[in-house]
Amino acid sequence: MESFHAKLVAAATGSTMTALTMTPFDVVKTRLQTQPKEPLLSRLASNNCCQPPNVPCVRNMSSLARPVTAEEVVCVYDHGVLRRERVNGFLDAVRHVVRAEGIRGLWKGAGTSLFIGVPSSTVYMLMYDHLLRNVVPPLIPSPTLVPLVAGVTARTCLTSLLSPLELVRTNLQSTPMSPDQPHTLPSVLRSIRTLVREQGILFLWRGLGPTLWRDVPFSGIYWAGYESWKRYFESRGKTGVYVAFASGAISGMTASVATSPFDVLKTRRQALLMAGTIPSRTTATIPLCWRIVQTEGISALYAGILPRTAKIAPACGIMIACFEGVGKFLTTKG
């Protein structure tokens, strides 16, 4: 098989495996980032609700994207047991999703992830590979900067192009209004059509700013780290698929931690805009970041970091190991 075709198949294989195996981590991460703040009232009388009178009190899941007003809290004492919508950590979030939506809820948005992820990751890997080998080296002699620039350029192009599909996926995975009304692709598309009619076509690119702030530095850090770790292992005589996996996983974990605040801003902005819970001016990147820090503290910018890193580290390893391993195997066979 020709080298280009082998790389095409390898990239598609890696992105498909990644989308199918890592979607539950993405769902949990999105739920953690869009749940309400910790209830402000610590003790109430039995069966006393702390929600406003016009808001249902007991629900199995969080209602809207995390509110920014102090009175929007949910808590109730039911026969002496505090029942809250807030989930506490990764495993608790998994339990809430499964209880409210079944095991299939953990794969919410998997179809959209495949629709977005397989073509975009395939094009991204091929674009990066072409830039790395043919375009950037004559322009930049540094072996460290070449993968960084190639990764940043490829990611900027793809992220800008696919931002509307990312908006759909984020809202499919975000916290539903109630467990009886889970998000579905038709319901999300109806909401988006309504908002596009009201606010114009550029609404589809809301959240592009924080998405670029997340994805572009991530790609630069990841590819620079990957190529460096790969050279490190090769200098010690270690090569093969497991080296690609280890280099990808280590670099992905590093990049994930470094860019986590931008992921929170991207998720929160897109979910808040769809929910319509705050004015659009408040969802601009800097005001939204400042609002979150003021009302919830710095730690809120790292909400969902565990499931995000738990997803990204193996996902990066799987993707690059498939790309290099399957690509080399098919090229050799050809």
Buried (B, 14 or more C-beta within 10 A) or exposed (E): BEEEEBBBBBBBBBBBBBBBEBBBBBBBBBBBBBBBBEBEEEEBEEEEBBBEEEEEBBBBBBBBBBBBEEEBBBBBBEEEEEBBBBBEEBEEBBEBBBEBBEEEBBBBBBBBBBBBBBBBBBBBBBBBBBBBEEBBBEEBEEEEBBBBBBBBBBBBBBBEEBBBBBBBBBBBBBBBBBBEEBBEBEBBEEBBEEBBEEEEEEBBBBBBBBBBBBBBBBBBBBBBBBBBBBEEBEEEEEEEBEBBBBBBBBBBBBBBBBBBBBBBBBBBBBBBBBBEBBEEEBBBBEEBBEBBBEBBEEEBBBBBBBBBBBBBBBBBBBBBBBBBBBBBBBBEEE
